[in-house]
Amino acid sequence: MNRRTASLLTASALAAAVLGAGAPSASAAPGGCAYTSTSHRPVVKKGGTGASVKQAQCLSNIWGGVPKLTVDGVFGAKTLDKIKWIQGCHGLPRDGVVGAKTWAVLYDPVPDCYDPYPR
């Protein structure tokens, strides 16, 4: 390896270290849920589909409560029940709509909920 190549490699490595390339993001989603950016939080509700629904399903699986949802991107009856339960655990209206306040609690789950899970 010549000096020029070695210098370029050293400079690249230094730049990557300074810029944090390869380091985990401080805003990484819990539980490895990476279907959307943590800042992408559109309103989703029953009948909705897509990556944002997958994100909500994945995040909801971090919670207790069963069943664990299939992360399929389809906001159906089981997803609705799980979201309503999570909302109730935080004193939010149990409307089943994933809006700003529900996204906030999905990204910051409480370890326990004393609300019985719907059957």
Short mmCIF file of the C-alpha atoms (twelve columns), coordinates in Angstrom:
data_MODEL
# 
_entry.id   MODEL 
# 
loop_
_atom_site.group_PDB 
_atom_site.id 
_atom_site.type_symbol 
_atom_site.label_atom_id 
_atom_site.label_alt_id 
_atom_site.label_comp_id 
_atom_site.label_asym_id 
_atom_site.label_seq_id 
_atom_site.Cartn_x 
_atom_site.Cartn_y 
_atom_site.Cartn_z 
_atom_site.pdbx_PDB_model_num 
ATOM 1   C CA . MET A 1   0.000   0.000   0.000  1 
ATOM 2   C CA . ASN A 2   1.410   3.372   -0.900 1 
ATOM 3   C CA . ARG A 3   1.497   6.428   1.360  1 
ATOM 4   C CA . ARG A 4   -1.364  8.179   -0.422 1 
ATOM 5   C CA . THR A 5   -3.689  5.181   -0.044 1 
ATOM 6   C CA . ALA A 6   -2.709  4.759   3.614  1 
ATOM 7   C CA . SER A 7   -3.382  8.446   4.265  1 
ATOM 8   C CA . LEU A 8   -6.784  8.247   2.582  1 
ATOM 9   C CA . LEU A 9   -7.731  5.177   4.600  1 
ATOM 10  C CA . THR A 10  -6.641  6.821   7.833  1 
ATOM 11  C CA . ALA A 11  -8.570  9.993   6.994  1 
ATOM 12  C CA . SER A 12  -11.677 7.944   6.126  1 
ATOM 13  C CA . ALA A 13  -11.488 6.000   9.375  1 
ATOM 14  C CA . LEU A 14  -11.068 9.200   11.362 1 
ATOM 15  C CA . ALA A 15  -14.009 10.866  9.610  1 
ATOM 16  C CA . ALA A 16  -16.200 7.815   10.253 1 
ATOM 17  C CA . ALA A 17  -15.292 7.837   13.937 1 
ATOM 18  C CA . VAL A 18  -15.984 11.547  14.293 1 
ATOM 19  C CA . LEU A 19  -19.300 11.319  12.428 1 
ATOM 20  C CA . GLY A 20  -20.370 8.211   14.315 1 
ATOM 21  C CA . ALA A 21  -20.648 5.955   11.279 1 
ATOM 22  C CA . GLY A 22  -21.537 2.478   12.385 1 
ATOM 23  C CA . ALA A 23  -22.463 3.590   15.891 1 
ATOM 24  C CA . PRO A 24  -26.002 2.877   17.046 1 
ATOM 25  C CA . SER A 25  -28.350 5.808   16.731 1 
ATOM 26  C CA . ALA A 26  -29.413 7.542   19.922 1 
ATOM 27  C CA . SER A 27  -32.946 7.556   18.540 1 
ATOM 28  C CA . ALA A 28  -33.016 3.866   17.629 1 
ATOM 29  C CA . ALA A 29  -36.389 2.240   18.176 1 
ATOM 30  C CA . PRO A 30  -36.694 -0.200  21.055 1 
ATOM 31  C CA . GLY A 31  -36.921 -3.895  20.354 1 
ATOM 32  C CA . GLY A 32  -35.274 -3.638  16.963 1 
ATOM 33  C CA . CYS A 33  -38.394 -2.158  15.393 1 
ATOM 34  C CA . ALA A 34  -37.050 -0.433  12.300 1 
ATOM 35  C CA . TYR A 35  -39.894 -0.399  9.788  1 
ATOM 36  C CA . THR A 36  -39.953 3.405   9.807  1 
ATOM 37  C CA . SER A 37  -37.889 6.231   11.229 1 
ATOM 38  C CA . THR A 38  -38.567 6.940   14.888 1 
ATOM 39  C CA . SER A 39  -39.592 10.458  13.857 1 
ATOM 40  C CA . HIS A 40  -42.153 9.215   11.271 1 
ATOM 41  C CA . ARG A 41  -45.354 9.019   13.305 1 
ATOM 42  C CA . PRO A 42  -48.418 9.397   11.098 1 
ATOM 43  C CA . VAL A 43  -51.892 8.700   12.432 1 
ATOM 44  C CA . VAL A 44  -52.762 5.047   11.823 1 
ATOM 45  C CA . LYS A 45  -56.007 3.265   12.596 1 
ATOM 46  C CA . LYS A 46  -58.049 0.155   11.863 1 
ATOM 47  C CA . GLY A 47  -58.035 -0.601  8.162  1 
ATOM 48  C CA . GLY A 48  -54.639 1.049   7.658  1 
ATOM 49  C CA . THR A 49  -51.734 -0.767  6.057  1 
ATOM 50  C CA . GLY A 50  -48.032 -0.286  5.484  1 
ATOM 51  C CA . ALA A 51  -44.736 0.331   7.229  1 
ATOM 52  C CA . SER A 52  -46.168 2.615   9.919  1 
ATOM 53  C CA . VAL A 53  -48.645 -0.081  10.931 1 
ATOM 54  C CA . LYS A 54  -45.767 -2.588  11.068 1 
ATOM 55  C CA . GLN A 55  -43.869 -0.184  13.320 1 
ATOM 56  C CA . ALA A 56  -46.852 0.159   15.665 1 
ATOM 57  C CA . GLN A 57  -47.349 -3.635  15.727 1 
ATOM 58  C CA . CYS A 58  -43.681 -4.289  16.421 1 
ATOM 59  C CA . LEU A 59  -43.517 -1.699  19.193 1 
ATOM 60  C CA . SER A 60  -46.727 -3.046  20.754 1 
ATOM 61  C CA . ASN A 61  -45.130 -6.497  20.984 1 
ATOM 62  C CA . ILE A 62  -42.534 -5.092  23.396 1 
ATOM 63  C CA . TRP A 63  -45.373 -4.678  25.866 1 
ATOM 64  C CA . GLY A 64  -46.728 -7.462  28.019 1 
ATOM 65  C CA . GLY A 65  -50.117 -8.715  27.063 1 
ATOM 66  C CA . VAL A 66  -50.940 -11.444 24.682 1 
ATOM 67  C CA . PRO A 67  -51.264 -12.244 21.945 1 
ATOM 68  C CA . LYS A 68  -48.107 -10.995 20.348 1 
ATOM 69  C CA . LEU A 69  -49.152 -9.452  17.075 1 
ATOM 70  C CA . THR A 70  -48.067 -10.699 13.690 1 
ATOM 71  C CA . VAL A 71  -46.098 -7.809  12.203 1 
ATOM 72  C CA . ASP A 72  -47.812 -7.855  8.823  1 
ATOM 73  C CA . GLY A 73  -48.630 -4.185  8.281  1 
ATOM 74  C CA . VAL A 74  -52.397 -4.738  8.397  1 
ATOM 75  C CA . PHE A 75  -54.250 -2.888  11.167 1 
ATOM 76  C CA . GLY A 76  -56.964 -5.401  12.000 1 
ATOM 77  C CA . ALA A 77  -59.045 -6.371  15.033 1 
ATOM 78  C CA . LYS A 78  -56.146 -7.852  17.054 1 
ATOM 79  C CA . THR A 79  -54.010 -4.756  16.495 1 
ATOM 80  C CA . LEU A 80  -56.978 -2.589  17.491 1 
ATOM 81  C CA . ASP A 81  -57.454 -4.530  20.754 1 
ATOM 82  C CA . LYS A 82  -53.745 -4.313  21.607 1 
ATOM 83  C CA . ILE A 83  -53.561 -0.563  20.914 1 
ATOM 84  C CA . LYS A 84  -56.685 0.096   23.004 1 
ATOM 85  C CA . TRP A 85  -55.166 -1.885  25.878 1 
ATOM 86  C CA . ILE A 86  -51.895 0.078   25.676 1 
ATOM 87  C CA . GLN A 87  -53.836 3.347   25.596 1 
ATOM 88  C CA . GLY A 88  -55.771 2.303   28.707 1 
ATOM 89  C CA . CYS A 89  -52.530 1.505   30.518 1 
ATOM 90  C CA . HIS A 90  -51.539 5.154   30.094 1 
ATOM 91  C CA . GLY A 91  -54.888 6.783   30.774 1 
ATOM 92  C CA . LEU A 92  -55.322 7.723   27.124 1 
ATOM 93  C CA . PRO A 93  -58.694 7.530   25.394 1 
ATOM 94  C CA . ARG A 94  -59.211 3.941   24.212 1 
ATOM 95  C CA . ASP A 95  -60.030 4.913   20.644 1 
ATOM 96  C CA . GLY A 96  -57.584 2.557   18.933 1 
ATOM 97  C CA . VAL A 97  -56.129 5.382   16.863 1 
ATOM 98  C CA . VAL A 98  -52.337 5.624   16.930 1 
ATOM 99  C CA . GLY A 99  -51.762 9.367   17.096 1 
ATOM 100 C CA . ALA A 100 -49.009 11.456  18.685 1 
ATOM 101 C CA . LYS A 101 -49.704 10.456  22.314 1 
ATOM 102 C CA . THR A 102 -50.035 6.767   21.484 1 
ATOM 103 C CA . TRP A 103 -46.816 6.808   19.445 1 
ATOM 104 C CA . ALA A 104 -45.090 8.396   22.448 1 
ATOM 105 C CA . VAL A 105 -46.114 5.549   24.754 1 
ATOM 106 C CA . LEU A 106 -45.315 2.905   22.140 1 
ATOM 107 C CA . TYR A 107 -41.753 4.208   22.038 1 
ATOM 108 C CA . ASP A 108 -41.531 4.353   25.841 1 
ATOM 109 C CA . PRO A 109 -43.354 1.284   27.205 1 
ATOM 110 C CA . VAL A 110 -44.038 0.831   30.897 1 
ATOM 111 C CA . PRO A 111 -42.869 -2.481  32.339 1 
ATOM 112 C CA . ASP A 112 -46.226 -3.391  33.886 1 
ATOM 113 C CA . CYS A 113 -49.858 -2.648  33.250 1 
ATOM 114 C CA . TYR A 114 -52.475 -3.554  35.774 1 
ATOM 115 C CA . ASP A 115 -55.224 -3.258  33.204 1 
ATOM 116 C CA . PRO A 116 -56.479 -6.729  32.277 1 
ATOM 117 C CA . TYR A 117 -55.843 -7.592  28.650 1 
ATOM 118 C CA . PRO A 118 -59.083 -7.851  26.639 1 
ATOM 119 C CA . ARG A 119 -60.253 -11.367 25.888 1 
# 
